[in-house]
Amino acid sequence: MRFAVALLAVAALASWSAGAGNPNDPGGRITVDSSGIIRWEADAPASIYVSPDGGPEVLMAEAARGEQKPDWPHAGPIYRFVLRNTGDGRWLHSVTAQKDAYGRLVVTRETLWQRYGLPLAAILLAAGFLVAGLSNWRRLDLYQVVLVAAAVAVFSLSFGNYFFGDSIAQLLVRPRSVWEAFRSFFSVGQWYRPFSQSLLAYLLFPLFGNHHLPYQACALLLHIVVALVVYRAFVRILEDRRAAFVGAFFFALHPINFYTTYDNGFFAETTVALFYVLSAWCFFTRRFAAATVLGALALFSKEAAVTLPLLLLAAILAFPEFRSDWRGWVRRWTPMGAVWLAYLALYARTFSWGGGRVTAEGRPDYALSVFELPRGLLRFLLWSLQIPFGGSTGSWYSRPALLWLLAGIGLLIALFALMALAKGNLGVRTGLLWFFIAVLPMAALAKEFPHHLYLPLIGLALVIGELFAYLGRRLPGPAVVLLAGAVCLGHASLSSINVENDSRLSWVGGSALTAHNAVLFLNGQAGKLNNSSTIYVVNETPDDLRFDYLKGDTFRFSTGLNGLRVRIVQRPGQVPWPLIQNAVVATYNDKCRCLFDSTDLFARGAPRQPPQGAITITSDGLLSWQSDSAAMVFVNADGGPETLMALYASGATKPDFLLPGHTYRFTLKEATEDGTGALLDLAYYRKSPSGKVWAGKQPPPEGR
């Protein structure tokens, strides 16, 4: 025991000395601009190196200071820029960067974990296993201490971010009174999550307001509680603390938990998992009243809990442990089944059915389809192994050699699961049943969201724990410790990279960055804005700001000015001039996702730039058009009334209504609500009964 504690102390001292360094050493710094400019400065002759995706370092330049804009970075690889002392090669500074979908070189923080984490974490993890194995402390299970410390270390990487679109929206629609919070349990809107979204937002907003960090801390705390409950459940099922720790570690440190630990926007994931696990545990330990109450709280947290009664019923009917008294177990299941049916009756009123699809009234884009199940199951199985699949995990580390290794590990786990299933292993049966029932509604969604794996992942974690329990019975103790340490270390290391990438490059990280930069812009406008102010945001980029700015709610949320008006326009010419009183103009830059104050330019009378566009039609009837802003295409025949054909900035079509003997005029106009926008261009088409065609900018001559 003393040796283990001493080993921990030595490892901690080594970690501190590695991070602290010598204060007399020469220093240096690298910065990477979003436009791709790398700048560096050092106190002594220095060299700058680059390594893509952990490959060998390649010399970029030798100089104490300078800047470069290389043209070789492209989307996908993670580039590590290292500044070293030219004399002895000593590390001075480094940054990592990756190109996102918009071509920006996004900088990520390089932590001590990434610099020194692999060898030191190996020592710490082995020491942790040794301490936990030798410890006779009954009140302090050190496996739980390691679990909590590792979760805090990895998921605190996203601390310092800001709210994103969904988390702001949930706080804005929170109940304002006890009566409203109570009433939310009886009304189904876009979602039915009265506990996790309505009640928690009502309780927490008076305490935290619009400060983001406390919500992040609460989200991380909820996840840690779920992880500890899962660990204790695994200990009871596996009867092996080390195997239970490996399974719980796999669940707790998975990179999908970047989302579940982010902020209030994902409280639904952790609360439904907590009540789901506790309800199942209480049911099978014969505390049926508590199981029913906890099951109802799970349903109040998220729709995914609808699978809980199905899971319990399937276990009763499928497992031999319950088959001898299955009628008694079904009778005890009945109260929970009644709650489940009442929930379905309340929710089903908002559904429409047909064609193998179930569509929610408030969110038609969230349709459930049986045709999505095969792809959805494949997606979740790959995600569980940290293998990226689809755009939602596009920022995950994807070096081919690593992906093949992960796929091989997944195949070994599958072979073990089949073998154990054939032998009737309780842990594997429970884990697989849990995963496949819990994942069904999420796999049927066409939309890809990694956080939907949170609840099903508990089942796969139990299978992995059972695998290590099996190995522990057949291999020497030191070999199992080393294998478990290597698996946990590799899992945590890869997760830390993916979490860091997701904090900047995922849909949540990108939305948070855009919203945060808007707040920074508003901070610079302090004293200029009031409830009668208007902000015009000029966005001439492909970025869609509706989710990030929420029609201006992001601005009103951060300033507390509920009367603040926000207008997003596509061109500077759409800003009314002269500017109205209390107006501010901001120009959006997609390179940094930030806003720049353009008010002075418009106050001096910036010229209104008329929209530009062109429309053409060929002799074979192909109509095409293009505009620099939203546009409308109208058609009239023989001078009759105009009819709207299309509402797109650009497009092409071959109308099927072009009849011989008629003259058609196609009009391209600036898009407006009443169709009276500025005329951009015209095109005419006529085909005579004899087959001759006229297509051009001028009306066809008489008689053609």
Long-range contacts (C-beta under 8 A, 24 or more apart in sequence): 1-131, 1-134, 1-135, 4-127, 4-130, 4-131, 4-134, 5-131, 7-123, 7-127, 7-130, 8-124, 8-127, 8-128, 8-131, 10-123, 11-120, 11-123, 11-124, 11-127, 12-124, 14-120, 14-123, 15-112, 15-116, 15-120, 15-124, 18-112, 18-115, 18-116, 18-120, 19-112, 19-116, 25-90, 26-85, 26-90, 26-92, 27-92, 27-93, 28-83, 28-92, 28-93, 29-83, 29-92, 29-93, 30-81, 30-83, 30-93, 30-94, 30-95, 31-95, 31-107, 32-81, 32-95, 32-97, 32-105, 32-107, 33-105, 34-104, 34-105, 34-106, 34-107, 34-591, 34-592, 35-69, 35-104, 35-105, 35-591, 36-69, 36-70, 36-73, 36-105, 37-67, 37-68, 37-69, 38-67, 38-68, 38-69, 38-70, 38-81, 39-66, 39-67, 40-65, 40-66, 40-67, 40-81, 40-83, 40-93, 41-65, 42-83, 42-85, 42-92, 44-85, 44-86, 44-87, 45-85, 45-86, 45-87, 46-83, 46-84, 46-85, 46-86, 46-92, 47-83, 47-84, 47-85, 47-86, 48-81, 48-82, 48-83, 48-84, 49-81, 49-82, 49-84, 50-79, 50-80, 50-81, 50-82, 51-79, 51-80, 51-82, 52-77, 52-78, 52-79, 52-80, 53-77, 53-78, 53-399, 54-78, 54-80, 54-399, 57-82, 62-86, 73-97, 73-99, 73-105, 74-99, 75-99, 75-100, 75-101, 75-103, 76-398, 78-108, 78-397, 78-497, 78-501, 79-105, 80-110, 91-115, 98-395, 98-501, 98-504, 98-505, 100-395, 100-504, 100-505, 100-510, 101-394, 102-542, 102-543, 102-590, 102-591, 104-590, 104-591, 104-592, 106-504, 106-505, 107-504, 108-500, 108-501, 108-503, 108-504, 109-157, 109-500, 111-157, 111-496, 111-500, 113-153, 113-493, 113-496, 114-496, 114-497, 114-500, 117-493, 117-496, 118-489, 118-493, 121-489, 121-492, 121-493, 122-485, 122-489, 125-485, 125-488, 125-489, 126-481, 126-482, 126-485, 129-242, 129-481, 129-484, 129-485, 130-481, 132-241, 132-242, 132-245, 133-242, 133-481, 141-241, 143-231, 143-241, 143-242, 143-244, 143-245, 144-228, 144-231, 146-245, 146-249, 147-224, 147-227, 147-228, 147-231, 147-245, 147-248, 147-249, 147-252, 148-224, 148-227, 148-228, 150-249, 150-252, 150-253, 150-492, 151-220, 151-223, 151-224, 151-227, 151-252, 151-253, 151-257, 151-261, 152-220, 152-224, 153-496, 154-253, 154-492, 154-495, 154-496, 154-499, 155-220, 155-223, 155-257, 155-258, 155-261, 155-499, 156-220, 157-496, 157-499, 157-500, 157-503, 158-216, 158-258, 158-261, 158-262, 158-499, 158-502, 158-503, 158-509, 159-213, 159-216, 160-213, 161-212, 161-216, 161-262, 161-503, 161-509, 161-512, 161-513, 161-516, 162-212, 162-512, 162-513, 162-515, 162-516, 162-519, 163-210, 163-212, 163-215, 163-263, 163-265, 163-512, 163-515, 163-557, 164-262, 164-263, 164-265, 164-508, 164-509, 164-511, 164-512, 164-515, 164-548, 165-511, 165-515, 165-547, 165-548, 165-550, 165-554, 166-265, 167-215, 167-262, 167-263, 167-264, 167-265, 168-515, 168-550, 168-553, 168-554, 168-557, 169-550, 169-553, 170-197, 170-201, 170-264, 170-265, 171-201, 171-205, 171-210, 171-264, 171-557, 172-550, 172-553, 172-557, 174-198, 174-201, 174-202, 174-205, 175-199, 175-201, 175-202, 176-202, 185-300, 188-346, 188-347, 188-349, 188-350, 189-362, 190-360, 190-362, 190-363, 191-303, 191-362, 191-363, 192-300, 192-303, 192-346, 192-347, 193-268, 193-300, 193-301, 193-302, 193-303, 194-300, 195-271, 195-297, 195-300, 195-301, 196-267, 196-268, 196-271, 196-272, 196-300, 196-301, 196-302, 197-267, 197-268, 200-264, 200-267, 200-271, 201-264, 204-264, 210-557, 210-558, 210-560, 212-263, 215-263, 215-264, 216-261, 216-262, 216-263, 218-264, 218-267, 219-260, 219-261, 219-262, 219-263, 219-264, 219-266, 219-267, 219-270, 220-261, 222-260, 222-267, 222-270, 222-271, 222-274, 223-252, 223-257, 223-260, 223-261, 223-270, 224-252, 225-270, 225-274, 226-270, 226-273, 226-274, 226-277, 227-251, 227-252, 229-274, 229-277, 229-278, 230-277, 230-458, 230-461, 233-277, 233-281, 234-461, 234-462, 234-465, 237-426, 237-427, 237-430, 237-462, 238-427, 238-462, 238-465, 238-466, 238-469, 239-469, 240-465, 240-468, 240-469, 240-472, 242-468, 242-472, 242-480, 242-481, 242-484, 243-465, 243-466, 243-467, 243-468, 243-469, 243-472, 244-465, 245-484, 246-464, 246-465, 246-468, 246-484, 246-487, 246-488, 247-461, 247-462, 247-463, 247-464, 247-465, 247-466, 247-468, 248-461, 248-465, 249-488, 249-491, 249-492, 250-460, 250-461, 250-464, 250-465, 250-488, 250-491, 251-457, 251-458, 251-461, 253-488, 253-491, 253-492, 253-495, 254-384, 254-386, 254-453, 254-457, 254-491, 254-495, 255-386, 255-396, 255-450, 255-494, 255-495, 255-498, 255-499, 255-502, 256-383, 256-450, 256-451, 256-453, 256-454, 256-457, 257-454, 257-499, 258-498, 258-499, 258-502, 258-503, 258-506, 258-508, 259-449, 259-450, 259-451, 259-454, 259-502, 259-508, 260-451, 260-454, 262-508, 265-508, 266-451, 267-301, 268-301, 268-302, 269-302, 269-451, 269-454, 269-455, 270-454, 271-297, 271-298, 271-301, 271-302, 272-298, 272-301, 272-302, 272-304, 272-305, 272-455, 273-454, 273-455, 273-458, 275-301, 275-305, 276-304, 276-305, 276-308, 276-438, 276-455, 277-458, 279-308, 279-336, 280-308, 280-311, 280-312, 283-312, 283-332, 283-333, 283-336, 284-315, 286-332, 288-332, 288-335, 288-336, 289-335, 291-336, 292-335, 292-336, 292-339, 295-336, 295-339, 295-340, 296-339, 299-339, 299-340, 299-343, 303-347, 303-441, 304-438, 304-441, 304-442, 304-452, 304-455, 306-340, 306-343, 306-344, 306-441, 307-437, 307-438, 307-440, 307-441, 308-336, 308-340, 309-333, 309-336, 309-337, 309-340, 310-437, 311-433, 311-434, 311-437, 311-438, 312-336, 313-337, 314-433, 314-437, 315-430, 315-433, 318-429, 318-433, 319-426, 319-429, 320-424, 321-426, 365-447, 366-445, 366-447, 367-445, 367-446, 368-441, 368-444, 368-445, 369-444, 369-446, 370-444, 372-443, 372-444, 372-445, 372-446, 373-440, 373-443, 373-444, 376-439, 376-442, 376-443, 376-444, 376-445, 377-439, 377-443, 379-443, 379-448, 380-439, 380-442, 380-443, 380-452, 380-453, 380-456, 381-410, 383-450, 383-453, 384-453, 384-457, 384-460, 385-409, 385-410, 386-491, 386-494, 386-495, 386-498, 390-448, 391-448, 392-448, 392-449, 392-450, 392-506, 392-507, 393-450, 394-505, 395-498, 395-501, 395-502, 395-504, 395-505, 395-506, 396-498, 396-501, 396-502, 397-494, 397-497, 397-498, 397-501, 402-494, 413-463, 413-464, 413-467, 416-463, 416-467, 416-470, 417-463, 420-466, 420-470, 425-466, 427-462, 427-463, 427-465, 427-466, 427-469, 428-462, 428-463, 428-466, 430-459, 430-462, 431-459, 431-460, 431-461, 431-462, 431-463, 431-466, 432-459, 432-463, 433-459, 434-458, 434-459, 434-462, 435-459, 435-460, 435-463, 510-593, 511-547, 511-548, 513-593, 514-543, 514-545, 514-548, 514-549, 514-593, 515-548, 515-549, 515-554, 517-592, 517-593, 517-594, 517-595, 518-548, 518-549, 518-554, 518-555, 518-558, 518-595, 519-554, 519-558, 520-594, 521-586, 521-594, 521-595, 521-596, 521-597, 522-555, 522-558, 522-559, 524-597, 525-584, 525-597, 528-584, 529-559, 529-561, 529-564, 529-582, 529-584, 530-561, 530-563, 530-582, 531-561, 531-562, 531-563, 531-564, 532-563, 532-581, 532-582, 533-561, 533-564, 533-565, 533-582, 533-583, 533-584, 534-564, 534-565, 534-566, 534-567, 534-580, 534-582, 534-583, 534-584, 535-564, 535-565, 535-566, 535-567, 535-583, 535-584, 535-585, 535-586, 536-567, 536-569, 536-575, 536-583, 536-584, 536-585, 536-586, 537-566, 537-567, 537-568, 537-569, 537-586, 537-587, 537-588, 537-595, 538-569, 538-570, 538-571, 538-572, 538-574, 538-575, 538-585, 538-586, 538-587, 538-588, 538-598, 539-568, 539-569, 539-570, 539-588, 540-570, 540-571, 540-572, 540-588, 541-588, 541-589, 541-590, 542-590, 543-588, 543-590, 543-593, 545-588, 570-629, 570-630, 571-609, 571-611, 571-628, 571-629, 572-598, 572-602, 572-606, 572-608, 572-609, 573-608, 573-609, 573-610, 573-611, 574-629, 575-602, 575-606, 577-602, 577-605, 577-606, 577-608, 578-605, 579-603, 610-678, 611-670, 611-678, 611-680, 612-680, 613-668, 613-670, 613-680, 613-681, 614-668, 614-680, 614-681, 615-666, 615-667, 615-668, 615-680, 615-681, 615-682, 615-683, 616-683, 617-666, 617-683, 617-684, 617-685, 617-695, 618-695, 619-693, 619-695, 620-654, 621-654, 621-655, 621-658, 621-685, 622-652, 622-653, 622-654, 623-652, 623-653, 623-654, 623-655, 623-666, 623-683, 623-685, 624-651, 624-652, 624-653, 625-650, 625-651, 625-652, 625-668, 625-681, 626-650, 627-668, 627-670, 627-680, 629-670, 629-671, 630-670, 630-671, 631-668, 631-669, 631-670, 631-671, 631-677, 631-680, 632-668, 632-669, 632-670, 632-671, 632-672, 632-675, 632-677, 633-666, 633-667, 633-668, 633-669, 634-666, 634-667, 634-669, 634-675, 635-664, 635-665, 635-666, 635-667, 636-664, 636-665, 636-667, 637-662, 637-663, 637-664, 638-662, 638-663, 639-663, 639-665, 642-667, 642-675, 644-675, 647-671, 658-685, 658-687, 659-687, 660-687, 660-688, 660-689, 660-691, 661-687, 661-688, 661-689, 662-686, 663-699, 663-700, 665-699
